[in-house]
Amino acid sequence: MDKYATLEDFYTNQLDDKKVQVEALRSIIMSAEPQLKETLKWNAPNFVFDGEDRLTMNLMNKEGKVKLIFHMGAVKKEDTRADPVMTDTTGLIAWNSNIRGTVTFESSQHVHQVREQLTELVHAWLKIGVR
């Protein structure tokens, strides 16, 4: 069951440094690609590009960290043994499969420190077609 009914409800109910991280991430992502559509998925912001889910925040994890998932929705089949479809020159992405990787943030300062690299990653990720 969804905890938040709307994106506004989600943003209103975030606390402290996590709220600052989430808002900074949202700003970076939306600035990187204004054509993204923001939705709510799995009780967190999700970003849709060209009709496909491509980036989703993960806020409810055992580490209590803010994470950003780079993925290709349900269109492509994942292969955990294959090489990632994108080269990450920043070293920020921990790859879970060929089409899904996670960037974990330690604090709001960390989000701001990697702003340029994250912008580059979002651009590169969205250039990769999912079909």
C-alpha positions as CSV (number, residue, x, y, z in Angstrom):
1,M,0.0,0.0,0.0
2,D,1.2,3.5,-0.9
3,K,2.2,5.6,2.1
4,Y,1.9,8.9,0.1
5,A,-1.1,9.9,-2.1
6,T,0.7,12.5,-4.1
7,L,4.2,13.9,-4.8
8,E,3.3,17.0,-2.8
9,D,2.3,14.7,0.1
10,F,5.7,12.9,-0.2
11,Y,7.8,16.1,-0.2
12,T,5.8,17.6,2.7
13,N,6.5,14.5,4.9
14,Q,10.3,14.2,4.4
15,L,12.4,15.2,7.4
16,D,15.8,16.8,8.0
17,D,18.8,15.9,5.9
18,K,16.9,13.3,3.9
19,K,14.5,16.0,2.8
20,V,17.4,18.3,1.7
21,Q,19.0,15.3,-0.2
22,V,15.8,14.4,-2.0
23,E,15.1,18.0,-3.0
24,A,18.6,18.5,-4.2
25,L,18.5,15.3,-6.2
26,R,15.1,16.3,-7.7
27,S,16.6,19.6,-8.8
28,I,19.7,18.0,-10.4
29,I,17.6,15.4,-12.2
30,M,15.0,17.8,-13.5
31,S,17.6,20.4,-14.6
32,A,19.6,17.7,-16.4
33,E,16.5,16.8,-18.5
34,P,13.5,19.0,-18.4
35,Q,11.5,16.5,-20.5
36,L,11.4,14.1,-17.5
37,K,8.0,13.6,-16.0
38,E,8.1,13.1,-12.2
39,T,5.7,10.5,-10.7
40,L,5.4,8.7,-7.4
41,K,6.4,5.0,-7.4
42,W,7.2,2.8,-4.5
43,N,6.6,5.7,-2.1
44,A,9.3,7.8,-3.7
45,P,9.9,10.1,-6.7
46,N,10.2,8.3,-10.0
47,F,11.3,9.9,-13.3
48,V,9.8,8.9,-16.6
49,F,11.5,9.6,-19.9
50,D,10.0,8.9,-23.3
51,G,7.2,7.0,-21.6
52,E,9.5,4.7,-19.6
53,D,10.5,4.7,-15.9
54,R,14.3,5.5,-15.9
55,L,15.2,6.9,-12.5
56,T,13.7,6.1,-9.1
57,M,14.7,7.2,-5.6
58,N,14.9,4.5,-3.0
59,L,14.4,5.9,0.5
60,M,13.2,2.9,2.4
61,N,16.2,0.7,2.6
62,K,17.9,-1.0,5.5
63,E,20.8,1.5,5.5
64,G,18.5,4.4,5.8
65,K,20.3,6.2,2.9
66,V,19.0,8.1,0.0
67,K,19.6,6.1,-3.2
68,L,19.0,6.8,-6.9
69,I,18.3,3.8,-9.1
70,F,19.2,4.0,-12.7
71,H,17.0,1.5,-14.5
72,M,15.0,0.7,-17.7
73,G,11.6,-0.1,-16.2
74,A,10.1,-3.4,-17.2
75,V,10.9,-3.1,-20.9
76,K,14.3,-4.9,-21.0
77,K,15.2,-8.2,-19.3
78,E,18.0,-7.8,-16.7
79,D,21.1,-9.9,-16.8
80,T,23.1,-9.9,-13.6
81,R,26.1,-11.4,-15.3
82,A,26.3,-9.1,-18.3
83,D,28.4,-5.9,-18.5
84,P,26.5,-2.7,-17.8
85,V,24.9,-1.0,-20.9
86,M,26.7,2.3,-19.9
87,T,30.2,3.1,-18.8
88,D,30.3,5.0,-15.6
89,T,33.5,7.1,-15.6
90,T,32.5,8.7,-12.3
91,G,32.5,5.5,-10.3
92,L,29.3,6.5,-8.5
93,I,27.1,3.7,-9.8
94,A,27.1,0.3,-8.1
95,W,25.8,-2.0,-10.9
96,N,23.2,-4.6,-9.9
97,S,22.8,-5.8,-13.5
98,N,23.4,-4.8,-17.0
99,I,20.4,-2.3,-16.9
100,R,20.2,-1.4,-13.2
101,G,22.6,0.5,-11.0
102,T,22.4,2.4,-7.7
103,V,24.0,5.6,-6.5
104,T,24.0,5.9,-2.7
105,F,24.3,9.3,-1.0
106,E,25.8,9.8,2.4
107,S,24.5,13.3,3.1
108,S,23.2,16.5,1.5
109,Q,26.8,17.6,1.2
110,H,27.6,14.5,-0.8
111,V,24.7,15.2,-3.2
112,H,26.1,18.7,-3.8
113,Q,29.7,17.5,-4.2
114,V,28.7,15.1,-7.0
115,R,26.2,17.4,-8.7
116,E,28.2,17.7,-12.0
117,Q,29.0,14.0,-12.2
118,L,25.4,13.1,-11.5
119,T,24.2,15.5,-14.2
120,E,26.6,13.7,-16.7
121,L,25.3,10.3,-15.6
122,V,21.6,11.3,-16.0
123,H,22.4,12.7,-19.5
124,A,24.3,9.5,-20.6
125,W,21.7,7.2,-19.1
126,L,18.8,8.8,-20.9
127,K,20.6,8.7,-24.2
128,I,20.4,4.9,-24.0
129,G,17.2,3.7,-25.6
130,V,15.2,1.0,-23.8
131,R,13.6,-0.5,-26.9
